[in-house]
Amino acid sequence: MTGPARLPLLFLDVDGPLIPFGAEPQRYPAYALGPGLRGADANPLLSRINPRHGAELAALPCELVWATTWMDEANECIAPLLGLQPLAVVAWPEPSDLDGQDERDGLHWKTRALVDRAAGRPFVWVDDEATDTDRAWVAAHHEGCALVHRVDARVGLTDGDYAALAAWLGQPFGAEPR
């Protein structure tokens, strides 16, 4: 690597990690949404987003990237709730002939695209659907260090998740692949 070291990437899903779902609805606190927030009327689940996540994410030593089907809407609807500036967004590829085989093998449809987007750079993938199959595929196909971190969709990101992410991101990522 030449020049200043680049921070690891953190690929962040929205539904599950930031918007918890799947438990009893009364379990979730509701947070105030600012006036005029885009999407607030269309998606009542936005009130489940804890604005504290913004500071927690911003404190991590990484480059945050949306890795969600929300695509650019994450910058319009989610980033303002978190107090974050617009983030880069992973552009998902068009369906391919590999999709059917990946599904049969249990590989998440995001996995290949995230490894391609990382292009050898260290990364964390935070998602509620990532599995051991994805971890194994990333280990076999990604040149750099990577952490595939699964979040419980029923509770979303927790202090424990942030501690695990900070510990992993706090490692020195040298030129040696894992």
N, C-alpha and C positions, 0 to 999 in steps of 0.2 A: 504494500500500500504506500503510495507516495503522497506527500502533502499532509495537511492536518487530517487526523483520524475522523471519520464520519461516525456519527452516533448510530447505534442500532435502530432499526425500524421497529415500531410497535403497531401491528395490524389489529385494529379494533372493530369488533362487531358491535351492533347496537342492541338488537333484540336478544334479551337474555343477560348480557353483561351490564348494559345501562338501563334497559327497560325490563325489569324482572317480570316473569309470567309463569303460570302453571300452578300456583298455589291458590288458596282461597282468596278471592278479591279483597276481603276486608283485612287481610294480612299486610297489604301494601300501604305505606303512608302516601299521602298526596302532597306534592310540593307545589307552591304557587308558580303559575306561569305568568310571565310578563305580559303586559297589554300589547296587543298587536303581533304576538309571536306567530310566525307563519306555521300553519299546520295544527295549531292548538285546538281549533274547532273540529278538524277532520280526524284527529287521533287523540282520544281521551287518555290513552296510555302514556302520553308525554308527561303527565303529571306524576308519574312514578319515577321520573329521572331525578335522582338526588343531585342537586347542584354542587355538592361537595366533591363529586367525581372530577369536576374540572380542575380544581386545585391539586387533587391527588395525581391526576394524569399529567398535568403540567410539571409537577415536581420530579417526574421520572426522567432519567437521563437517556432520552430516546427521541426519535422523530415519530410523532403520531401520524397514522395514516388510517383513514376510514376503510374498513374491509367489510362492507355491508351492502345488502340489497337496497338500502336507503340511497346509495350512490350520492349524488350532489345534494340531495335533500338533507343529508346529515349535516352539511354546512349551513343550510337554511333554517333547519328546525332544531337540531340537537346542539350544535356548537354554541349558539347564543344562550341556551339554557345552562351550559357549563361554563360560560365565560371564556370560551376558547376562540382563537382566531380560526378562520377557515383552514381546514387540513387538506392534504392531498387525498385523493380518492382512488382506490383500486378500480381500474376499468376491467370488468369481467369479460372474458372472451366469449365469442359466439359458441354455441354448442358444437361439439366435434364428435368424430367417430369414437373417441376414447371415453366419452361420457358414460355410455352403457356399460363398458367393461369396468370403469372406475366404480360405478354404482354397485355392480355385482361383487367387486372386491372390497366394498365398504369404504372406499376412499371418498372423502368429502369433495364436493364439486369446487370448493375454493382452493384446495391444497396446491394443485399444479400452478394456478395463477399466482399464488402468493410466493412460491419458490421462484417462479420466473421474475416476478416484480422485485424480489430481494436481490436477485442477480449476484449471489455470493455474499452479500452483506449480512451481518448478524441480524436476527430478527426474533421478535416474540409475536405469536399469534394468539389473541385473546378471543375466545369464542365459546359458546355453550354447546356446540355440536362436534367439536374436534374429538377424535378418538385415538386409541393406540395405533390403529392402522395409519392414521395421518402422521403420527409421530414417527413411525417406522419409515414411511415413505419419504418424509422430510429428511430423516437421518441418512437415507440412502441416496437422495438426489440433490441435496443442498450442500454446497462447498463450505459454507461458513457455519458458525454456531447458530443454533435455533432452539427456541423454547415454544412448544405448543401447549398453551395453558387453557385448560377447560374450566369454565365458570358454571356454577349451578344456576340454571335459568330461573329457578324458583326464588332465589335470593339476590342474584346479580353480584356485581363486584363487592367484595368485603375487605376489611382491613387485612385479613390473612392473604387475600389475593394480592393486594398492593405490596405487602411485605415480601411475598414470593417474587413478584415482578421486580421490585427494587433490588433484592438480593441478586437476582440473575443479571439484571442490567448493570449492577455495580461491579461485575467482573471485568478484568482487563481482557479485551478482545484483541489479541495480537494477530500476527499473520498466520499462526498455526490453526488449521481447521481442527474441529473436534475429533 
